[in-house]
């Protein structure tokens, strides 16, 4: 029986084919439960990933943003990681240099706690406006020789007046259910002005192609490749002036764009071996779950104490996918704002790395390979001899 194709939100064509499904997954990554009871009752959703064979966008067609807690108290900051901190400062300095962002008016869409916006305003003396639904209240304050204004809202046409000299969006565009419409709105608001933009997203297609199975979670409804990201900006009326992979090689992808002066015919491009990569993913998920069910059963038989390190998206996906996740006692996280909460659905407490001194573990499961070096160094500094395993 042929598989029904779905309409792609990237190019609008009836060309997206489902290839992976998962039910009853935790909906929110950033609004963590405060009690085990709350953890058991978190909102859940279903995932149906479909890949468009025209523009290459992979998206969750059952995504419903209404069940995600994009509201004050949402916390997913990575700046507690030295690796990420070094990276984001380099991005900031590159943009200031390339676009002479000194004393300019900047807009960040999906600014979160406005950590990047504050950085670029302080380092360049800029006047920044951040728009994000998780901001507690509207505020305005000096920031170095510049200033920063925060607006609690989703970006829409009503915010066109906030468009100044530069627009950026970091690690938020992949969570927007109608990404092409947002770009078209920005293009309309910019009009005839030459306003550069920088957008950066998680390299979702690389994760799928390399079978990083815990990289799929409910909050992220779009899984971009560099090709599909460029395609979408072209279709929305922008010219891509620079693009590539970034952060530890290829964890993220980015585009620098300018408004296109006129419409050109454009043929979408697809990543190499696009169809083969998405078809293999579902089997890879099943195999990885089976491997970890057996691994945790062995740990339990040996009486080993097991903890996870990393409570973010990969940690939530990993724990909520395993029927015997209860073998894992707790979850370590360096972000103090995520500590003293509980993992959604599975209820493990989130604690600090220092807790391992008094309550050591035999096995540490590292949910994000990227931070393996940091974690191993931390364990060594505490003189802890643990087995470390990448989830």
N, C-alpha and C positions, 0 to 999 in steps of 0.2 A: 504494500500500500504506500503510495507516494506521500512524502512529508509536506504538509502545508507550509508555504512560505508566508512570512509575516512582513508587515510594512516597516521599513527601516526609518528610525528617527534621525538618521544622519543624512540620507539622500532622498528620503521620501518614496523610494521604490519598494515594490512588493517582492523583495529579494533576500530577506533574512531567513535563514534556516536554523531551527533549533538543534542544539547538539549536547546540551547538558542541563539537568534539572536536579533540584534539591528542595525538600520541603521542610517547613517548621524550623527555619534558621533564625537566630537572634537578629532583630532588625537594627539595633543601635550599637555602635562601637564606642561612642564618646560620652554617653550619659549612663554611668555605671551604677548598678544597684548598691544600696547601702546595707542591705541585710540579705541573708540566704533566702528568705521568703520572697523578697522582691526579685531576687535573681531568678527564681523558679517561674515567676509570673511575667517576665519581660515580654513585650510585644514581639511576635515572630512573623516572618513572611516566607514566601517561596521564591526560588530562583529558577528562571528559565532562560538560559543564555542562548542567544541566536546570533549568527554571524552573517553579515551582509556580503554577498559575493560581488557586489558592485563597488561600494565605497570602503569596505573592510571594517566597518564599525561592529564591535561585539557589544551587545547590550542585554540587560535583563528585562525581558518583556513583561514580567509580572511585578515590576517595581512599583511601590506605592509610597511616595515620600511622606504621606500623612502619618505613617506608623513609626517614623524615625524621630527621635527626640532632638531635632535641631533647634535647641532652645538654650537659655542661660544655664550654665553648669556643664555644658558639653566640653570635654577635655581630651585632645589627641596630640598635644604638643610633642615634638621630637627634639626640641632644643636642649633637653637634658643630656642628649647624647653628644659627646665631643666630636664624633665623626660628622654628625649632621650640622652641628654648630659651625664647624669650619666651612662646610659646603655652602651654607646659606649666606654666610658673610661674603664668600667669593661671588655668589650670584648677585648680591646687593651691589658690590663694588663694580662688577662688570656692567650692570645696567646703568649705574651712575655715570661711568666713563663713556659707554657707547652712546647714550642719549643725552649727555650733559644735564643730568637731573640734579640741578642745583638751583634752589629757590623756585622750583616748579610746583604745579598743582597736580597731584597724583591721585588716582583712584585704584583701590584694591577691592576686587569682588571676591567674597568669601574669605574675609580677612581673619576669621577666627578670633583669637585673643590679640590680634594686631601686632604680633611679634616682628614679622617681616616689615610691616608698614612703619612701625616705630624705628626700626633699624635704618631703613632707607631715608626716612625723614631726618633722623639725627645725623647720619653720615653725609647727607647732601643739603641740609637746611631746607628741606622741602615741606610743602603743606599737603598733608595726606588726608584722604577721606576713605574710611573703611566701611563696607556694607556687609553685614552678616547677621543672620537670625539668632545666633547664639550670644550676641552682645547684650549685656544686662539692661543698659539704658543709653539713651543718646547723650553724648558728652563731647566736650571740646577742651583741649589742653595744649599748652606749649610742649614742644618736643625738640630739644636742642635749640638751634636757631630757627627752627620751623615750627610746625604745629600739626596736630592730628585731631580729626573729627570722626567719631564712630557713630554709625547709624544702625540700629537693630532692625534689619529687614532683609528680604530677598531682593536681589537686583531686578529691576523692571524698567519699563519705559518712563515711569514717573521720576526716575533718577537721572535722566539725561542731562539735567542741569549740573550734575556733579562731574561730568566728563571734562577733564582739564587738558593737561599736556601729555599725560601718559596713563595707560591702564595696565594692570597686572592681575593675574589670577593664578595662585599656586596651590596645587593639591585640593582643588574644590570643583573644577570643571567636570571631573569624572563622576561627581555625585549629582549632577543636574539632569533631570529627566528629559528635558527638551533642549539639548545643547545647541542645535542649529538655530532655533528660535532666539536663544539668548544672543548668539553672534549676530544675527540679522538685526536685532534690537540695537546692539552696540553700533553696528554699521550705520543704521538710520540716525542714531543720536549724534554720531561724529560728523555726519554730513560731508562737506567739502574740505574739512580741515585735515591736516597731516598729523594724525595722532598715533604714535607707535604703541604697540601692545606686546606684552610678554605673557604667554600662557604656558604653564608647566603642569604635567599630569603624571600619574603612575604609569609605567610602561606595561600596561595590562596585557597586550598581545604577546610580549616577550614572556611574561609569566605563564601564559597559557601554552605557548609553543614549547617552553622548557619544563612544562608540567609542574610548576610551583603550585600545587593543588590548594594550599591554604591561602592563596592570594585572592580567591573568590569569596566575597562576602556581600551581604545584602545592601549595605550603604552605598557601595560602588555600583552604579547602574551602567556605566560605560567603561569598556575596556579598549583603550586606544592603542593602535600601532602608530609609528611615526607617519606612515602613509595615510592612515585614516584621519589622523589629526590634521595633516596638511590639506587633505581633501575637503574637510568640513570648513576650514577657513576660506579656501578658494570658493566653495559653493556659497558662502555667506557674503562674498564681495570684498575679500581681503587679498593682499599679495603677501606671500610668505617670503621674508627677506633672509631669514636664517632659521635653521632647524637642526635638531640632533638629539642625541642621548646625553644624559648627565647623571650625576650623583653616583659615585662608585662605579663608573663605567656606563651602566645602562639601566639603572633602576627607574629613572624618570626619562620622559621625553619632553621637549620644549619646542615652541615656535616663537620667533619674533615676527611680527606682521605689521603692515601698514595698510590703510584703506586703498583698495584698487581704484584707479582713476576712471576706468571704464571696464565694461563687462567683456570677458574673453571666453570663448568656448574652452571647456576644460574636461579632460578625460581623467576619471579617478584612477588611482594606482592601488595595487594590492601588494601586501608583503609576499615574499617568496614562500612557496609551499603553504599558502594560507589555508586551503581546504584540508590538507593532510594534518596540519597542526591542530585544528579545532576538532577533527574527527577522532584524534587519539586521546584527547583530554579526558573524556568521561571514563575510559578504561583506566587511565593513570590514577584518577581519583579513587576508584574502587580498589585498585592494587595497593595504593598507599594506606588506605584505611585498614585493609586486611593486615598489612605489615605491622601497623601500630597496635592493632588489637592483640596480635600475637606477642609483640614486644612488651606491652604492658602486663599481659598475663604472665610472661616469664619473670618480670620484675616482682610481681606479686608473689609468685611461687618462691622466689629467692628471699623474700622478706626485705627487698630493697625499698628505700624511701625515695619517691620520685617527685620532683617539682618542675614547673615550667618557668622559663624566663621570657617575658614579653606578653603583655596583656592586650596588645593592639589587635588590628584586624586579623592577622595571621593566627594569633593566639586564640581569638574567639572562634575562628573557623576550625582550627585544629581540635580544640576541646569539645565543641558542640557536635563534631562529626563522629566521635568515638563512643560506642556503647559502654565501654569500660573506663571512661575518662575519670571516674571516681578514684582510680588508683593514684592519680596525681593529686598530691595533698594541697598544694598552694601554688600561687603564681607570683613570681618576682617581677618587679618593675622599678626602674630608676626614677620615674616621674612621681614625685611626692603627691601630686594632685590625683593620681589614680590609686595610690595606696589607701588602705583602710576601706576599700570597697570590695565588691564580689564580682566574679566573672558571670556574665549573663548566661542564663539557662543551666549552667553546670555548678554554679555556686562556690567555686574555690575562692578563698580569700586572696586579695592582692596585697603583697607585703614588700618591704624594702629589701635590698640585697643584704643589708647588715643583719637581718633576722637569721641568716644562715650561720652566723657565728655561734649563736646559742642553740640553734635548732638545725643542724646540718642535714644535708641530703646525700644519698648515694648516687643518684642520677639526675642530671640537669638537662631538660629538653629545651633546646634553643629554638624558639618559634620563628625567628628571622635570621637567616644565615648571615645577613649583612653585618650584624653586630656580634658575630662569634668572637672576633679578636678582642673586642672590648670586654665581653663577658668572661672569657678565659683569663684575661689579665686581672679582672676584678676578683675572680675566684682564687687566683694565685696570690694576690696581695693579701687575702684573708687566710692564706695557708690552708685552703680547702682542697682536698683531693677527691674530686667528683668525676664520674664518667659524664662526658658531655655528648649529646646526640642532637643532630639537626632534625627538626620535625619534618 
